[in-house]
Amino acid sequence: MTRTPQPPSAAASPTPLQGLRVLDLATLFAGPLAATMLGDFGAEVIKVEHPERPDPSRGHGPAKDGIGLWWKMLGRNKRAITLDLSSPGGRDTLLRLATTADVIIENFRPGTLEKWGLGWAELNTANPRLVLTRVTGFGQFGPYSHRPGFGTLAEAMSGFAAITGEPDGPPTLPPFGLADSIAALATSYAVLTALTARATTGRGQVVDMAIIEPILTVLGPQPLWYDQLGLVQPRTGNRSRNNAPRNTYRTADGQWVAVSTSAQSVAERVMRLVGRPDLIDRPWFTTGTGRAEHADELDRAVGDWIADRTRADALAAFEKAEAAIAPVYDIRDVMEDPQYQALDTITEVPDPELGPLRMQNVLFRLSETPGAIRWAGRPHGADTDEVLTELGLTPADISALRTQGAL
């Protein structure tokens, strides 16, 4: 069943993070996406953008009727206001907002907030319970800390690009914000960890998130392998050094499927299915590493069998044999897949600007306090007056700030 979003003014049902206020000062992807994840589960997220230079994600990627579609997802469940934090009026207003907030997420280069009189010392004085979350390419200290940092640089420096691609091809970068997205997940986890600590200590603290670090964790035990064995993982294309057969294979109708045999029992089922049970008795077949060393022979056996069958027939045969296979989808397939439909993974969100939108749903399901997309990304500064009025500013105060260029 599609979860029906609510407009910003509607009262929401109880959610896990209800009552949590987050100020999203960050731009582009890692910081803002972390705030989105918190907002999906009930946090009140206030997106703070420069009056003249909005979050560049509003202009990233394709647009419809001049409205950026990426922003509709990244800005969902956020109220949008404008503040020039470098101006005296903007600084003072942000400090006033900070007294009402639980979390600030920012991704300015180290020292920028301090230059504006909005560093940890000032924010902590204004609100000792505040969690200041600083998301940068390289962290708050070290020789690279003042460099501009983007996810692409993290994908390169982490070793991800070096192990991605064909053995005889160049290092390959992902065509999407992989490192930023991983950092966003880590940042939302870090925020909730700091808030849990606050429940015990009564004090906020600083979260220092460097985008170059979380992607290293998801790359697995490579540091250990190098430290203990001097092993540097090479590029292996779709193959794995840890098990085989593991690859993509073309079907008779020109489609593609992916096969995984991480478990020994699954590898044995695959070889029986494709008519090569004799390989199971080979001494090297008993371990994933041994199978990986004979990937050419295993790939031929699996690839030849799949090449004689349509994708539908191959999928059905693998499912019957309880072997692991999946179709290689593009986004058209994702939108029509019955499993994704059953999970409501791609859900419909009403939007006053563009009408019904379909986008990724919240990350997980909770049985008692589920998250929800209440609205899609709002226009630049759409909620400025409302938020500042709630803060206690009068229409005259707001008008004066506009005259000063702070809004």
C-alpha positions as CSV (number, residue, x, y, z in Angstrom):
1,M,0.0,0.0,0.0
2,T,1.3,3.5,-0.9
3,R,2.0,5.6,2.1
4,T,0.2,8.9,1.6
5,P,2.4,12.0,2.3
6,Q,1.0,15.0,4.2
7,P,1.5,18.7,3.4
8,P,3.9,20.6,5.7
9,S,1.1,22.0,7.8
10,A,-0.7,18.7,8.5
11,A,-0.3,17.0,11.8
12,A,1.8,13.8,11.5
13,S,1.3,10.5,13.4
14,P,3.9,9.7,16.1
15,T,7.3,8.8,14.6
16,P,10.6,7.7,16.1
17,L,12.3,11.1,15.7
18,Q,9.3,13.3,16.4
19,G,10.3,16.3,18.5
20,L,13.9,16.3,17.1
21,R,14.8,19.6,15.3
22,V,17.6,19.5,12.7
23,L,19.0,22.6,10.9
24,D,20.4,21.5,7.6
25,L,23.0,24.1,6.5
26,A,24.8,21.7,4.2
27,T,24.8,21.7,0.4
28,L,24.9,19.0,-2.3
29,F,24.7,15.4,-1.1
30,A,26.3,13.8,2.0
31,G,25.1,16.3,4.7
32,P,21.7,17.0,3.1
33,L,21.0,13.3,2.5
34,A,21.7,12.6,6.1
35,A,19.2,15.2,7.1
36,T,16.7,13.7,4.7
37,M,17.1,10.3,6.4
38,L,16.4,11.9,9.7
39,G,13.4,13.8,8.3
40,D,11.9,10.6,6.9
41,F,11.5,9.2,10.4
42,G,9.9,12.3,11.9
43,A,12.6,14.8,12.6
44,E,11.7,18.4,11.9
45,V,14.3,19.4,9.3
46,I,14.8,23.1,8.4
47,K,16.8,23.6,5.3
48,V,18.8,26.8,5.5
49,E,20.0,28.1,2.1
50,H,21.7,31.3,1.0
51,P,19.2,33.8,-0.3
52,E,21.0,34.1,-3.7
53,R,22.9,30.8,-3.9
54,P,20.6,27.9,-3.1
55,D,21.8,24.4,-2.6
56,P,23.4,23.4,-6.0
57,S,21.4,20.1,-5.9
58,R,18.4,22.2,-7.0
59,G,20.2,22.5,-10.4
60,H,21.8,19.1,-10.6
61,G,20.6,16.6,-13.2
62,P,17.4,16.8,-15.3
63,A,14.6,19.3,-14.5
64,K,11.0,19.4,-15.4
65,D,9.4,22.8,-16.0
66,G,12.6,24.4,-14.7
67,I,12.3,22.5,-11.4
68,G,15.2,20.2,-10.4
69,L,14.0,16.7,-9.8
70,W,17.0,15.6,-7.7
71,W,16.0,18.3,-5.2
72,K,12.5,16.9,-4.9
73,M,14.0,13.8,-3.4
74,L,16.8,15.4,-1.4
75,G,14.7,18.2,-0.1
76,R,11.7,16.0,1.0
77,N,10.3,16.4,4.5
78,K,12.3,19.7,4.9
79,R,11.0,23.2,5.5
80,A,13.0,25.6,3.3
81,I,14.3,29.0,4.6
82,T,16.9,31.4,3.5
83,L,19.6,33.0,5.6
84,D,22.9,34.6,4.7
85,L,25.0,33.3,7.6
86,S,27.9,35.6,6.8
87,S,25.8,38.7,7.5
88,P,25.3,40.0,11.1
89,G,21.5,39.5,10.8
90,G,21.9,36.0,9.4
91,R,24.4,35.1,12.1
92,D,22.2,36.3,14.9
93,T,19.1,34.6,13.5
94,L,21.0,31.3,13.1
95,L,22.2,31.5,16.8
96,R,18.6,32.1,17.8
97,L,17.4,29.1,15.7
98,A,20.2,27.0,17.3
99,T,18.7,27.5,20.7
100,T,15.7,25.6,19.5
101,A,17.5,22.9,17.7
102,D,18.9,19.5,18.6
103,V,21.2,19.0,15.6
104,I,23.0,21.2,13.0
105,I,24.5,19.6,9.9
106,E,27.0,21.7,7.9
107,N,29.6,21.0,5.3
108,F,31.5,24.3,5.0
109,R,35.3,24.1,4.8
110,P,36.9,24.0,8.3
111,G,37.1,27.4,9.8
112,T,34.2,28.9,7.7
113,L,31.6,28.9,10.5
114,E,34.3,30.2,12.9
115,K,35.0,33.1,10.6
116,W,31.3,34.0,10.7
117,G,31.1,33.8,14.5
118,L,29.2,30.5,14.3
119,G,31.8,28.1,15.5
120,W,31.4,25.4,18.1
121,A,32.2,27.8,20.9
122,E,29.4,30.2,20.0
123,L,26.9,27.4,19.1
124,N,27.6,25.5,22.3
125,T,27.2,28.6,24.4
126,A,23.9,29.3,22.8
127,N,22.7,25.6,23.3
128,P,24.9,23.2,25.3
129,R,22.7,20.3,24.2
130,L,23.3,20.9,20.5
131,V,25.0,18.3,18.3
132,L,27.1,20.0,15.6
133,T,27.6,17.6,12.7
134,R,30.5,18.6,10.4
135,V,30.6,16.8,7.1
136,T,33.7,17.5,4.9
137,G,35.8,15.7,2.4
138,F,38.8,15.2,4.6
139,G,37.7,16.0,8.2
140,Q,38.4,18.9,10.5
141,F,42.1,18.5,10.8
142,G,45.1,17.0,9.0
143,P,47.1,18.2,6.0
144,Y,44.2,18.0,3.5
145,S,41.5,19.4,5.8
146,H,41.2,22.7,4.0
147,R,41.0,21.2,0.5
148,P,37.7,21.2,-1.3
149,G,36.3,17.7,-1.0
150,F,33.8,15.8,-3.0
151,G,32.6,12.2,-3.2
152,T,34.5,11.6,-6.4
153,L,37.8,12.3,-4.6
154,A,36.8,9.8,-1.8
155,E,36.0,7.2,-4.4
156,A,39.4,7.6,-5.8
157,M,41.4,7.9,-2.6
158,S,39.6,5.1,-0.8
159,G,40.8,2.5,-3.3
160,F,37.3,2.0,-4.7
161,A,38.2,3.1,-8.2
162,A,41.4,1.1,-8.2
163,I,39.5,-2.2,-7.7
164,T,36.6,-1.3,-10.0
165,G,36.6,-2.1,-13.7
166,E,38.0,-4.7,-16.0
167,P,41.6,-6.0,-15.3
168,D,43.0,-4.4,-18.5
169,G,40.9,-1.3,-18.2
170,P,41.3,2.0,-16.3
171,P,40.2,2.6,-12.7
172,T,36.5,3.2,-12.8
173,L,34.4,5.8,-10.9
174,P,30.7,5.1,-10.1
175,P,28.2,7.1,-12.2
176,F,26.4,8.3,-9.0
177,G,27.2,9.7,-5.6
178,L,28.4,6.5,-4.0
179,A,30.8,8.0,-1.4
180,D,28.4,10.8,-0.5
181,S,25.6,8.4,0.0
182,I,27.6,6.1,2.2
183,A,28.8,9.1,4.2
184,A,25.2,10.2,4.6
185,L,24.2,6.8,6.1
186,A,27.2,7.0,8.4
187,T,26.3,10.6,9.3
188,S,22.7,9.8,10.3
189,Y,24.1,7.0,12.4
190,A,26.6,9.3,14.0
191,V,23.9,11.9,14.8
192,L,21.7,9.3,16.5
193,T,24.7,8.0,18.4
194,A,25.6,11.5,19.7
195,L,21.9,12.1,20.7
196,T,21.9,8.8,22.6
197,A,25.0,9.9,24.4
198,R,23.3,13.3,25.2
199,A,20.5,11.4,26.9
200,T,23.1,10.2,29.4
201,T,25.5,13.2,29.7
202,G,23.0,16.0,29.0
203,R,25.6,17.6,26.7
204,G,25.9,18.0,22.9
205,Q,29.1,17.4,21.0
206,V,30.8,17.7,17.7
207,V,30.5,15.0,15.0
208,D,33.5,15.1,12.6
209,M,32.6,13.1,9.5
210,A,35.2,12.9,6.7
211,I,33.7,11.5,3.4
212,I,36.9,9.7,2.7
213,E,36.4,7.4,5.7
214,P,33.0,5.5,5.6
215,I,33.6,4.2,2.0
216,L,36.8,2.5,3.3
217,T,34.7,0.6,5.8
218,V,32.3,-0.8,3.1
219,L,35.3,-1.9,1.0
220,G,36.0,-4.6,3.5
221,P,39.2,-6.0,4.9
222,Q,41.6,-4.6,2.4
223,P,43.8,-2.8,5.0
224,L,44.0,-6.1,6.9
225,W,45.0,-8.0,3.8
226,Y,47.7,-5.5,3.0
227,D,48.9,-5.2,6.6
228,Q,49.2,-8.9,7.2
229,L,49.9,-10.3,3.7
230,G,51.1,-7.4,1.6
231,L,48.1,-8.1,-0.7
232,V,46.8,-5.3,-3.0
233,Q,43.5,-6.2,-4.4
234,P,43.5,-5.9,-8.3
235,R,40.7,-5.1,-10.6
236,T,38.7,-8.2,-11.5
237,G,35.7,-6.8,-13.4
238,N,32.5,-8.6,-12.4
239,R,34.5,-11.5,-10.9
240,S,35.4,-11.9,-7.2
241,R,38.7,-13.1,-5.8
242,N,36.8,-14.8,-3.0
243,N,34.3,-17.0,-4.9
244,A,33.2,-18.2,-8.3
245,P,31.2,-18.5,-10.4
246,R,30.3,-14.8,-9.8
247,N,29.7,-12.8,-12.9
248,T,27.1,-11.4,-15.3
249,Y,25.9,-13.6,-18.2
250,R,24.0,-12.9,-21.4
251,T,20.9,-14.8,-22.1
252,A,19.5,-16.1,-25.4
253,D,17.2,-13.1,-25.7
254,G,19.9,-10.6,-25.3
255,Q,19.2,-9.8,-21.6
256,W,21.7,-10.1,-18.7
257,V,21.6,-11.9,-15.4
258,A,24.0,-11.9,-12.4
259,V,24.9,-15.1,-10.5
260,S,26.4,-15.3,-7.0
261,T,27.8,-18.4,-5.3
262,S,29.2,-16.9,-2.0
263,A,27.9,-20.0,-0.2
264,Q,29.4,-23.4,-0.9
265,S,26.0,-25.1,-1.1
266,V,24.8,-22.6,-3.7
267,A,27.9,-23.1,-5.8
268,E,27.2,-26.9,-5.8
269,R,23.5,-26.3,-6.8
270,V,24.6,-24.1,-9.7
271,M,27.0,-26.7,-11.1
272,R,24.4,-29.4,-10.8
273,L,21.8,-27.2,-12.6
274,V,24.1,-26.4,-15.5
275,G,25.1,-30.0,-16.0
276,R,28.6,-30.0,-14.5
277,P,28.3,-31.9,-11.2
278,D,31.8,-33.4,-12.0
279,L,33.4,-30.0,-11.0
280,I,32.0,-30.3,-7.5
281,D,34.4,-33.2,-6.8
282,R,37.5,-31.3,-7.8
283,P,39.7,-30.5,-4.7
284,W,39.8,-26.8,-5.5
285,F,35.9,-26.6,-5.6
286,T,35.6,-26.9,-1.8
287,T,36.6,-23.3,-1.1
288,G,35.6,-19.9,-2.5
289,T,39.2,-19.0,-3.1
290,G,39.8,-22.2,-4.9
291,R,36.8,-21.7,-7.1
292,A,37.9,-18.2,-7.9
293,E,41.3,-19.5,-9.2
294,H,39.3,-21.6,-11.7
295,A,36.8,-18.9,-12.7
296,D,37.4,-19.3,-16.4
297,E,36.2,-22.9,-16.4
298,L,33.3,-22.2,-14.1
299,D,32.2,-19.1,-16.1
300,R,32.3,-21.2,-19.3
301,A,30.0,-23.8,-17.8
302,V,27.5,-21.3,-16.4
303,G,27.7,-18.9,-19.3
304,D,27.2,-21.5,-22.0
305,W,24.1,-22.9,-20.1
306,I,22.6,-19.4,-19.7
307,A,23.3,-18.4,-23.2
308,D,21.0,-21.2,-24.5
309,R,18.0,-19.9,-22.5
310,T,15.9,-16.8,-22.3
311,R,16.2,-14.7,-19.2
312,A,12.8,-15.8,-17.9
313,D,13.7,-19.5,-18.4
314,A,17.1,-19.0,-16.7
315,L,15.6,-17.2,-13.7
316,A,12.9,-19.9,-13.3
317,A,15.4,-22.7,-13.4
318,F,17.7,-21.1,-10.9
319,E,14.8,-20.3,-8.6
320,K,13.6,-23.9,-8.7
321,A,17.1,-25.1,-7.9
322,E,17.4,-22.6,-5.0
323,A,20.4,-21.0,-6.6
324,A,21.2,-17.3,-6.5
325,I,20.4,-15.3,-9.6
326,A,19.0,-11.9,-10.4
327,P,18.2,-10.0,-13.6
328,V,20.4,-7.0,-14.4
329,Y,17.9,-4.2,-14.3
330,D,17.8,-0.7,-15.6
331,I,15.5,1.8,-13.9
332,R,12.6,0.9,-16.2
333,D,12.7,-2.7,-14.8
334,V,13.0,-1.4,-11.2
335,M,9.8,0.6,-11.6
336,E,7.9,-2.5,-12.7
337,D,9.4,-5.2,-10.6
338,P,6.8,-7.0,-8.4
339,Q,9.1,-7.4,-5.4
340,Y,9.8,-3.7,-5.3
341,Q,6.1,-3.0,-5.8
342,A,5.2,-5.3,-2.9
343,L,7.7,-3.4,-0.7
344,D,6.5,0.0,-2.0
345,T,10.2,0.8,-2.6
346,I,9.3,3.3,-5.2
347,T,6.4,5.3,-3.8
348,E,4.2,8.1,-5.1
349,V,4.4,11.5,-3.5
350,P,2.0,14.3,-4.3
351,D,3.6,17.6,-5.2
352,P,1.9,21.0,-5.7
353,E,4.5,22.1,-8.3
354,L,4.8,19.0,-10.5
355,G,1.9,16.7,-9.5
356,P,2.4,13.1,-8.5
357,L,6.1,12.1,-8.2
358,R,7.5,8.6,-7.8
359,M,10.7,8.3,-5.8
360,Q,12.6,6.0,-3.4
361,N,10.7,5.4,-0.2
362,V,12.2,5.6,3.3
363,L,15.1,3.2,3.9
364,F,13.4,0.6,6.1
365,R,10.1,-0.4,7.6
366,L,9.3,-0.2,11.3
367,S,6.3,-2.1,12.5
368,E,5.1,0.4,15.2
369,T,6.5,3.8,14.3
370,P,7.1,3.8,10.5
371,G,8.7,6.7,8.6
372,A,7.0,8.5,5.8
373,I,7.5,11.0,3.0
374,R,5.2,13.8,4.0
375,W,6.1,16.2,1.1
376,A,8.7,16.5,-1.6
377,G,11.4,19.2,-1.8
378,R,10.0,22.7,-1.3
379,P,10.7,25.8,-3.3
380,H,13.7,27.9,-2.3
381,G,12.9,29.8,0.9
382,A,9.2,28.8,0.8
383,D,9.0,28.5,4.6
384,T,11.2,31.4,5.7
385,D,8.5,33.7,7.1
386,E,6.6,30.9,8.8
387,V,9.7,29.5,10.6
388,L,11.0,32.9,11.7
389,T,7.5,33.9,12.9
390,E,7.5,30.7,15.0
391,L,10.8,31.8,16.4
392,G,9.3,35.0,17.7
393,L,10.3,37.4,15.0
394,T,7.7,40.0,14.0
395,P,6.8,41.0,10.4
396,A,8.8,44.1,11.0
397,D,11.8,42.1,12.1
398,I,11.6,39.8,9.0
399,S,11.2,42.8,6.7
400,A,14.3,44.4,8.3
401,L,16.3,41.3,7.7
402,R,15.3,41.2,4.1
403,T,16.2,44.8,3.7
404,Q,19.7,44.0,5.1
405,G,20.1,41.1,2.7
406,A,20.1,38.5,5.5
407,L,17.1,36.7,4.0
